[in-house]
Amino acid sequence: MSNLSFHATVFSDLLEEDGLLVMGKGLGLHKIVLSFLQIHSDPNSLVFVLGAYENDKQFWSESLRVFGATIQPRVITSEFSARERVILYNQGGVIFSSTPILIVDLLMKRVPTNLVTGFLVANAHKVTDTSPEHFILRLYRQVNKVGFIKGFSDYPEAFTGEQNKVERIMKNLFVGKLYLWPRFRREVQLCFEKHQPDVVELEVSLSDSMQVIQDAIISVMNACLAELKSSQHLSGIELTLENVLLESFQKSVKQQLEPVWHQTGSQTKQLVQDLESLRKLLIYLPRYDCVTFLRLVDALKSEQVVIQSPWLFLDAANTIFKVSKSRVMERKLPTPPKRKRDGDEATSTTTTPTPTIEYQLVLEENPKWQLLVQILEEIELEEIKNPTLGERGRVVIVVKDDRTANLLQNYLEIGGVRMLKQYYDQYKEKLEKKDAPPIQSRGGSSNRGMGRGFRGRGRGRGRGRGTDGGKDKGKSPVSNYNSNINNNNNNVNAMPLPSLINEPSKANMPTRSSSFAFLAPPYILIHPCTHTLMDDIKPRYVIVHDPIPPLIRQIEVYKAENPGVPLRVYWVMYEDSVEEKKYTASISKEKEAFEKL
């Protein structure tokens, strides 16, 4: 159970009176739910948990085992027979059950409804008047009037999309009180102000070519938005670039168009899809390497040519395709043919041979990569100069997704040149043209278009030291740590190309144990952000490679719970980029949603 004062207040308030709890992302909602599960893991209680994700179920189950719960939580699936389920219900404790099975058992009177202590509903923002969770709660309330029902959500934006939506959700949950706990609430601020982590904010500029691509994509998106604003069916949605950058935009548009989908013109439908494709392309630009991004651009271009999207004819679209290719390779100037003398007899009969078009590799590295190496070097020096810290601290590099984690792991192991060359070789094999132009490598990665470098704020360094972090010197940039990376997932050719239209399936994502390895010493882990990341790893240093709004709050919660543990955070962000705009837009959107509630 959390030792934070505002967590204790939230728990006691909700324990006293049923209601819907809406917290800011990253403030520890999963720990509040865990506290309720802990007190009800007893044979004298029977509590059902609805709407929980699989990773949340796993976290709560493992935590209750650590706490030594009297009865461990059970997950009921179709593998259990009706007789076995009845036995489990009568044993009491916490039960995770699929909604279809629970509905059948409630209707067949297999569940002792009058003995059920209560229901905990996770992701309560998804409960509608037609959802199975609402039907289960209605069956429960018809028989049991005294048991509790408590709803939980950390997605305040979902309650403000429609008029009186929060009231309807509370009605579907059969609760009458709303508990709001945003980050700007006074109790939360006072709790975090006592123990702040050491934060080093670093800004690095996009390379010149990345900046050109970003501006071109934004120009195309603005053109699509201008066309979309003429649609009479989207008058209730604020069509701005800041809103388009958020993942919730596509969902909001589809929800509004769904009742009139048959009346919506094909152009409007195509514009909505184009905006989503361009949004993902814009998000992938600072995150992925130049070769992967070029493959994404080629895939998008091939698809849009087939459906004849109007934005393909814009000058900005041509800029996207051209500059994306120039980050990987550039055309060499043809060598002029030797001139023959006037007395040469073959002059009048021989035609001038056509010069061969040749390309040379550029393989532009992302500016953040070199900065990452500099930060790791600084951490190593910090550990060497301060032996009083005891055991060398763990370093976690937090990224957005698994592919970025694999990318950085390969970069730190073999260097930028070899990694990008391997990616290019994979890309070249997939080129449709059999007579692909010959490639001549420069023998080293180009620093062309690296922009203005980076500047630090606060405790950070003001300028870069000109490190050769991306150059291949025959050894890994992290070889100073005398560490070997686990090569379980270093087969570059096996890395799947991320889909631009559809997000990768979570079911196909590699597991933590097979994907990400510790490097020692110091221990380094590259990992996507999860709400249990800080508690699982307990790092001394956190490098935020991809800005994620809930992450800084998770760090604040971890530091407040462990005030005596040293913690330094390197917050790395591209200056004047869409990455920065998306981060600030997410924070503003959440704050606005809480204010409306």
N, C-alpha and C positions, 0 to 999 in steps of 0.2 A: 504494500500500500504506500502511496506517495506521502512524503513528509512535508509537502508544500502547504502553506496556510490556505491559499485559495482553493486548492484541491479538496482540503478538508471541509471548507465552507460549501462548496458545490455538492459534495457527497452528503453532508448533513441536511442541506435544504431539500435535496431530491429524495432522501430517505424519509424525511418527515411528510412530504406531500408529493403525490404523483405528478408528473408533468413531462414536458418536452424540453430537453437540454440541448441548446445550440452553442457550441464553443468555436473559437477561432481555430483554424488549422494549425496543428503543431503544438497546441497547448496541453496535450496529454489526455484527450478524451478516452483513449483506450485504457488508461490507468483508472479512470473513474468507473468504467464498466467492470474492470478487473476487481475493484473494491467490492462492488455488489456481488460479483460471482464468488468472491472469497467468503463472504458472510453467509451465502446460501449453499455452499458446498457441504451440505449436511443432510443426513437421512430424514430429518424432520422438515425439510423443505423440498419443494419440487418447482424448479424454475426453468422455463423454456427461453431460449435465445433465438430471435428471428432476425433475418436480414443481414447476418454477419458474413463478411468475406472469408475465404478459406485461410488466408494468412492471419487474419485476426483470430479465428478459431484456434489455429495452431499456437499463436502467441499466448492466448489466455490459457489453453490447456497446459502448455509447458510451464507457465508461471504458477498455476495452481499446483502442479506436481512439485515444483521447487518449494512452495509454501507449505507443502505437506497437508493438503486438503483431505478431510475425512473421507469424502467420496470424490473420486476423480470425474471430471466431466465426460459425458458419453456423446458420441456422434451417431445418431440413428440414421441408417440408410436402408435401401431396399434389400440389403443382405440379411436383415433381421426378419424373422417370421413374426406373425401377429402375436403368437404366444410369448416369444422372447421380448417383444416390445412392451407387452403388458407387465412382464416381470421387471423390466428396467424402470418403467413408470412408478411402480410400487416401491422401488428401492430409494426413490428420491434423489436429491442432488441437482446438478445443472445438466441440462440436456440440449444439445444442438440437433435439431431435427429438420429435415427437408419439409417444405410447406405442403407438398402433395400428400406425403405420408401422414403428417400431423392432422390435416383436414379429414382424411379418411378415418383415422383413429378417433377424432373428436365426434364425427358423425356416427361411428359404430359404437360409441360409448366405451372405447377401450381405455381412454384417458380418464383417470379419476378427477374430473374437472372441479368438483367441490373441494378437492384436496390440493389443487394447484396453488402454490404460493404467489406466483405472478409471472409476468412476461417482461423481458428486456428486449427492446426493439432497436437494433443498430441500423444506421443509415435510414433514419426515420423520414427523411425528405422524400424517399421513394414510395411511401405509403399513400395510395390513392383509394378512392371508393371502389375501384375494381381490382385492387391488388389482393393476392391470397392472404397477406398479412392482416389486412383489414377484416377479411372473412373469418380468419381464425380468432381474432380478438372479439369479434361480434358473437361468435359461438361461445366463447369463454364468458363474456359479460352476461349473456342470457342465463347462465347457470350460476356463475360465481360473481357476486356483487362486492366482495370485500378484498379480493386479491389485488395486487398492485399491477400497474402497467406504466413502464417508464420508457420514454423514447430518447434516442441519442443521435446527434448529427454534428458534423464539423464542416458542413457545406451551407453557410447562410445564404449564398446567392440563389440556391434552389428554392428558397421560400419567398422570393420577391418577384418572380417572373410573371405572376398573374395576380389579379385582384383577389384579396382575401384568401390567398393560397395557404398561409400559415394557419388560419382559422380552420380551413377545410382539413388540413393534415391533422391538426389537434383533435378535430371531431372524429376523424377516422381512427385515431389512436385511443379515443375515449379518455382523454386527459383534458384538464381545464386550466393548467398553469404553464407559462412559458418562462424558461430560465435562459437568459442571454449572458454569455461570458466572452466578450471580444478581447483582443489584446490591449486595447486602450482603456479597459475598465480599471478603475483606480486600484483595486485590490491586487490585480495582476501586475500592474506597473510597480507598486511598492515591493512586491515579492521579488521581481527581477532586478530592481535597482540595487538591492543589497549585495548581490554577488554577480557582477558582470564579467563575462569572459574577455580575454585580451584579443581584440579584433584588429587585424591589419587589412585595410581595404586597399586593393591594388586595381588600377585601371590600365588596360592595354588597348591600344588602337587596333582597329581592323586594318588588314593590309589594304593597299590602294585598290587592288582588284576586288577584294571582298567588299569594300565600301561601294565600288561601282555596281557590283551585282546587287547589293542590298538596296541601293537607291533605285535601280531598274525594276526590281521586284515590287517595291513600294509604289512606284509609278504605275505599274500594270494593275496592282490591286486598287489603287485610287480610281483608275479608269473603269474597272469592273464595278466598284462601289457607286460611281456616278451613274452607270447604267442601271444598277439594281435599285437605286432610289426612286426610279420612275415606276416601280412596281407598286400597285395599289394594295397588295396583300401584305406588305412588310412595313406598313406605316407605324406600327407599334414598336419597332426595333430601331435602336440607335445605330445607324450604319456608319461607324467610324473605324479608322484603322486600329485604334486601341482595342475596340471590342472584337474585331476580327482576329486579333492575335491570340485571344483566349480560346481554350478548347471548348468552352460552353457556347460559343457563338453559333457553331454549326447545329448544335442540338436545339438552341432557341429558335433558329430560323425554321428548322424542320417541324418543330412543334407548332409554330404559327401557320405554316403552309399546309400541314396535314389535313385540316378540315376542308381546304379549298384546293387540294392537290390536283383534282381533275380540271379545275378552272385555271390553274397556273400555266402560263406559257412555257414553251420549251426553252426559250431564251433565258427566262428567269431561273429555271431549274439548272441550266448549264452554268449560269453565272455563279450560283451558289456553290456548285461543285468546283468551279475554277478557283473561287476564293479559298476553298478549303485546301486544294492542291497547292496553290501559291503560298498559303500560310505555312504549310508544312515545309515547303521548300525554303522559305525564309527562316524558319526555326532551325532547319538542318544546316544552313550555311555556316554559322559559327561553331557548330558542334562536331561536324564530321570532316574528314580529310578531303582534299581537293579531288582525288580520284573518285571516291564514293559520291561526292556531290555531282561530279560530271556525269556519272552513270544515272543518277536521279534525274538530272536535267535532260539527258538523252531519252530516258523512259517517258518523261512528261511530254517532251516534244513529239515523240512518236505517237503517243496517245492523242494529243491535241490535234495533230495533223489529220488523224482519221476522222475526228468529230468536228473538225473545222471551227475551232474556237476563235472568236473575233480578235482576241488579244494577241494572237500569233502575228498579226500584221502590224503591230505597233513597233516603233523603233526600239523601245525599251526591251521588248521581247528578244529582238536580235542581239541586243547588248548582253542579255543574260546568257544566251547560247554561246556567243563569241568569247566573252571574257571568262566564262567557266572553262572553256577549252584552253584558253591561254594560260590558266593556272597550272595546267598539266603539261601542255606542250605548246611550242610556238613554231611558226614556219620559218625556215632558214631562207635567206636571200639566195636565189639561184646564182651559180657561178656563170658569168658571161662566157660564151664560146670564144675560142681563139680566132682572131681574124686571119684570113689567108692573104698572102701577098698577091699583087695584081698579076704577076707572071704565072701564078699557079693555074694549071690547066683545068683542075677539078672545080674551080670557082664557079664556072658557068653551068656546071651540070649537077653539082652536089648541093642539096638543100641543107640548111642549118638545122642540126638536131634539136629536138624539143628538150629543154632542160628538165631534169627530174625534180619533182617537188619533194623536198625533204623537211622533216620536222626534228626538233631537238627537245628533249625533256626539260621541263622546268620544275615540276613537282614542288609547288609552293607549300611550305609548312605553315600551320596555323600559329599565329603569334603567341597564343597561350602556352604552347608546348615548351618553348624556350623559357618562358617565365616559370613554368612548373618545375623545370630542372633547377632554376635558380633558388626557388623556395626550398626544394629538397636539400640543396647544398647548405642553405642557411640553417635549416633544422639540424643537419648533421653537426655543423659548427656549434650550434647552441647546445647540443647534447654533450659534445666534447668539452666545452668550456665550463659546463655546470655538472660536474660529477656528483654533486650533492643531491641531484634529483633522484638518485638511486637507479633503479632498472630503467633502461632506455624506453622511452615512451612510444606508443603506437601512433602511426600516422594514417589517417583515412582520407582518401581523395574521393569526394562525393560527386557523382555524376548523375545525369538524368536517366540514362537507360543502359542496358547491358552492352549494346554495341559500342557506346562511348567508352565503357570500362575496358572492353577488349582492345579498343584502339589505343588507349593510353598505356595499357599493359604491354602491348607490342612495341610501342614507341620507347618506353623506358627500358625494354630489353634489348632491342637491336638498333635503335636510333631511327631518325626520321627518313634518311635517304634509303636505307635498305627496306624499310617498311613500305614506303610509298612506291618504290620500284616493284616490290612484290604485288602490291595492289594494282599497279599499272599493268603488269604482265597478265594478271587475271582479267583485267578490263580488256586488254588487247585481244585476248582469245575470244571474247564475246562480240567483237566488232562484226558487223554484218558484211562489210566489204572483205572479199577474199584477197584483193590486191591492196591491202592496207599500206600506206606510205611508210618507207623505212624510217626508223627512229635512230638518232644518234644521241647518246647520253653525254651530258657535259661532264659526268664523273662526280658530280656533287650537287647538292640541293641549292637552288637559287634563293637568295634573300631579296630578290626583286619585289618591290611593292610591299615592303614590310611596314610602311607608314612611319608614324612619328615615335614609335617605341612606346613604352609604358611609363606611367608616373604613379607614384605611391602617395597615400595619404596617411596621416597618423604616424604610426611607428614604422611604416613600410619604407623601402628604399625609394628614392625619388626618381632614379633612372636605372636603366638596365646596364649590366656590366659587359655586354657584348659577348656573352658566353657562346660557345660552339655546341650548345645543347643538341642541335639537330644534326650535326655532322657525324658521319660514320667514321670512327677512329679504330674500328676493329673490336670495340668493347662497348658494353652498355653504359649509358650515362649514369646509371646508379651502381656501377661496379665498385665505387668507393665504399659502398655499404657491405662489400664482401658477401653479397647475397645472390641466390639463384632463384629465378622465377619458376614456379610450377608450370610445366609446358603442356598441361592437359588441354588447353584451349588456344594454343598458339598457332594452329594451322590456319594460315591466312587465307588460303584458297578455299577453306571450308566455311568461311564467314558468309552468312547469307546477306543478300542485298536487301536493305529495309524497303518496304513498300511505301510509295509516296501517297497512294490513295487510301490504303487501309493500314492501320497500325498493326505491328507484329502481334501475333497471338501470344498471350501470356502462357498458354499451355506449352508453346514451343520454346519458351525462354529457358536458357540453361540454369541449372540450380546453382546456389551459392557455392557449394562445396566443389563443384566441377569447373566453375568459371573463374573464380577470383582467388588468388593465392597470397598468403602472407610473405613478405620479404623481410629477412632479418639479418643483422640488426640495422637500423631500427625497423620495427615491424611496420610495413606499409600495406594498406589494403585499398584497392580501388573498388568502389561499390556504389550501386544505385541507391538513391535515398529511400529509406523506409522509416516508419514511425518508431521502430525499435532499434534503429541503427546505433545511436549513442549508447544505449544501455547494453547492447550486445558486444560492442567493441571496446568501449571505455577508452577513447583515444586521448592522447595529450595534445595532438596537433590535428586540426581539421582544415583541409584545403577544399574550398568550395569551387569546383571547376565549372559547374553549371548552376547559376542562381536559381534556387527553388524556394518560393515564399515560406512554406512551413518549416524549412530546415533551420533558419536562424532562431525560430521559437523553440524548436526541439533542443537546440544548443543552449538556449537560455534556461529551459526547464532542467536540463542535465546539470548545468552549472549551479543552479539554485538548489538542486537536490544534493550536490556534491561540492559544497563551497570550498573544501580544503584541497580539492584535486586541481592541479595546474592545467590550464586549458588555453591554447592559443588558436585563433581562427584566422585563416587567410581567405579573404573574400575576393575572388578574382572575377572581374567583369569587363566586357568590351565597352569602351567608351563610346557614347553617342550611337549605340547600336540598338537593333530591335530586341536583343536580349535584355537590355536595360529597360526598354519601353514595356516589354511584356511583364517584367518583374514588378515595376511600379504600377502598371495597370491592374495586375492581380491584387496587389495590396489595396489599391484604391477601391476596386470593385467590392472586396470583402468588407471594407470599412463602410462603404455606402449601403451595403445590404444590411449590416447591423443597425445603422442609423435609421433605415426605413422600418426595420422590425421594432 
